[in-house]
């Protein structure tokens, strides 16, 4: 029980650390140019996670598969998408409220699910379809500076494009889930950071002063590196599904911090969008906490008829939906008779 409570604390801590990304990045935009911040954040994450790996590699007893040439497509896709996603986010933050941008980050759930469905042919549950509809509706409302005049916020559009990149990147990274997490994140941080730095130089952006450079690296280390570190610690104890559910609170923590840092005055459309987003996120959490898996096993069945004995191997497939309460479950049985 103590381990589970500690894991829940780690999961919530990971969400809180990630949540500071948007409001603090918006503050840094007063001193550092957008593409440079994107570069520094990922470099900070890569350097930070590399330090953690070196510090813990002798105590980490888990075994992982090595990254091979077969993984090149997913690794390259992950890096390229992580170059452009934070750049789009930073430019979006220049022209949108920090609270709106924090909530719009939940659109990443929609992008990840739809890409998994249409590109990778994964199934999407009925609950997730409802959540997708609600989060999309909320994102639509939050994307307008003036809903009555249908005046789009281009900053919000850029934030949504960033979540689209991250949604595709999540699916690339998921294909690397059996690899060493620290190696994957290190590659992501260092090479995506260097890629964004090259883009910044091409755009003729100026290098930040030393103090802001170090602050951006530190923010990247905390909001990405440490967040991932505690996410992994929680995941090893309570599993991926439960950890993801607790992590879903991050955008709402980011919104609260935005109100504190910027004294923002949200309009009626924001509160309507917030209510719809909360409902959609709750449904995502319920769907995430619902475990679905199937079992296959065989039975040898012997029948005697017409004076002869026949043996049949009967293969059953059971699909279960288990809820955390343990009170409700569903079984689906398929039988395949093999003589």
Secondary structure in CASP SS format (residue, H / E / C, confidence):
PFRMAT SS
TARGET T0000
AUTHOR 0000-0000-0000
METHOD secondary structure of the structure
MODEL  1
X C 1.00
X H 1.00
X H 1.00
X H 1.00
X H 1.00
X H 1.00
X H 1.00
X H 1.00
X H 1.00
X H 1.00
X H 1.00
X H 1.00
X H 1.00
X H 1.00
X H 1.00
X H 1.00
X H 1.00
X H 1.00
X H 1.00
X H 1.00
X H 1.00
X H 1.00
X H 1.00
X H 1.00
X H 1.00
X H 1.00
X H 1.00
X H 1.00
X C 1.00
X C 1.00
X C 1.00
X C 1.00
X C 1.00
X H 1.00
X H 1.00
X H 1.00
X H 1.00
X H 1.00
X H 1.00
X H 1.00
X H 1.00
X H 1.00
X H 1.00
X H 1.00
X H 1.00
X H 1.00
X H 1.00
X H 1.00
X H 1.00
X H 1.00
X H 1.00
X H 1.00
X H 1.00
X H 1.00
X H 1.00
X H 1.00
X C 1.00
X C 1.00
X C 1.00
X C 1.00
X C 1.00
X C 1.00
X C 1.00
X C 1.00
X E 1.00
X C 1.00
X C 1.00
X C 1.00
X H 1.00
X H 1.00
X H 1.00
X H 1.00
X H 1.00
X H 1.00
X H 1.00
X H 1.00
X H 1.00
X H 1.00
X H 1.00
X H 1.00
X H 1.00
X H 1.00
X H 1.00
X H 1.00
X H 1.00
X H 1.00
X H 1.00
X H 1.00
X H 1.00
X H 1.00
X H 1.00
X H 1.00
X H 1.00
X H 1.00
X C 1.00
X C 1.00
X C 1.00
X H 1.00
X H 1.00
X H 1.00
X H 1.00
X H 1.00
X H 1.00
X H 1.00
X C 1.00
X C 1.00
X H 1.00
X H 1.00
X H 1.00
X H 1.00
X H 1.00
X H 1.00
X H 1.00
X H 1.00
X H 1.00
X H 1.00
X H 1.00
X H 1.00
X C 1.00
X C 1.00
X C 1.00
X C 1.00
X C 1.00
X C 1.00
X C 1.00
X H 1.00
X H 1.00
X H 1.00
X H 1.00
X H 1.00
X H 1.00
X H 1.00
X H 1.00
X H 1.00
X H 1.00
X H 1.00
X H 1.00
X H 1.00
X H 1.00
X H 1.00
X H 1.00
X H 1.00
X C 1.00
X E 1.00
X E 1.00
X E 1.00
X C 1.00
X C 1.00
X C 1.00
X C 1.00
X E 1.00
X E 1.00
X C 1.00
X H 1.00
X H 1.00
X H 1.00
X H 1.00
X H 1.00
X H 1.00
X H 1.00
X H 1.00
X H 1.00
X H 1.00
X H 1.00
X H 1.00
X H 1.00
X H 1.00
X H 1.00
X H 1.00
X H 1.00
X H 1.00
X H 1.00
X H 1.00
X H 1.00
X C 1.00
X C 1.00
X C 1.00
X C 1.00
X E 1.00
X C 1.00
X H 1.00
X H 1.00
X H 1.00
X H 1.00
X H 1.00
X H 1.00
X H 1.00
X H 1.00
X H 1.00
X H 1.00
X H 1.00
X H 1.00
X H 1.00
X H 1.00
X H 1.00
X H 1.00
X H 1.00
X H 1.00
X H 1.00
X H 1.00
X H 1.00
X H 1.00
X C 1.00
X C 1.00
X C 1.00
X C 1.00
X C 1.00
X C 1.00
X C 1.00
X H 1.00
X H 1.00
X H 1.00
X H 1.00
X H 1.00
X H 1.00
X H 1.00
X H 1.00
X H 1.00
X H 1.00
X H 1.00
X H 1.00
X H 1.00
X H 1.00
X H 1.00
X H 1.00
X H 1.00
X H 1.00
X H 1.00
X H 1.00
X H 1.00
X H 1.00
X H 1.00
X H 1.00
X H 1.00
X H 1.00
X H 1.00
X H 1.00
X H 1.00
X C 1.00
X H 1.00
X H 1.00
X H 1.00
X H 1.00
X H 1.00
X H 1.00
X H 1.00
X H 1.00
X C 1.00
X C 1.00
X H 1.00
X H 1.00
X H 1.00
X H 1.00
X H 1.00
X H 1.00
X H 1.00
X H 1.00
X H 1.00
X H 1.00
X H 1.00
X H 1.00
X H 1.00
X C 1.00
X C 1.00
X C 1.00
X C 1.00
X C 1.00
X H 1.00
X H 1.00
X H 1.00
X H 1.00
X H 1.00
X H 1.00
X H 1.00
X H 1.00
X H 1.00
X H 1.00
X H 1.00
X H 1.00
X H 1.00
X H 1.00
X H 1.00
X H 1.00
X H 1.00
X H 1.00
X H 1.00
X H 1.00
X H 1.00
X H 1.00
X C 1.00
X E 1.00
X E 1.00
X E 1.00
X E 1.00
X E 1.00
X E 1.00
X E 1.00
X E 1.00
X E 1.00
X E 1.00
X E 1.00
X E 1.00
X E 1.00
X E 1.00
X E 1.00
X C 1.00
X C 1.00
X E 1.00
X E 1.00
X E 1.00
X E 1.00
X E 1.00
X E 1.00
X E 1.00
X E 1.00
X E 1.00
X E 1.00
X E 1.00
X E 1.00
X E 1.00
X E 1.00
X E 1.00
X C 1.00
X C 1.00
X C 1.00
X C 1.00
X C 1.00
X C 1.00
X E 1.00
X E 1.00
X E 1.00
X E 1.00
X E 1.00
X E 1.00
X E 1.00
X E 1.00
X E 1.00
X E 1.00
X C 1.00
END
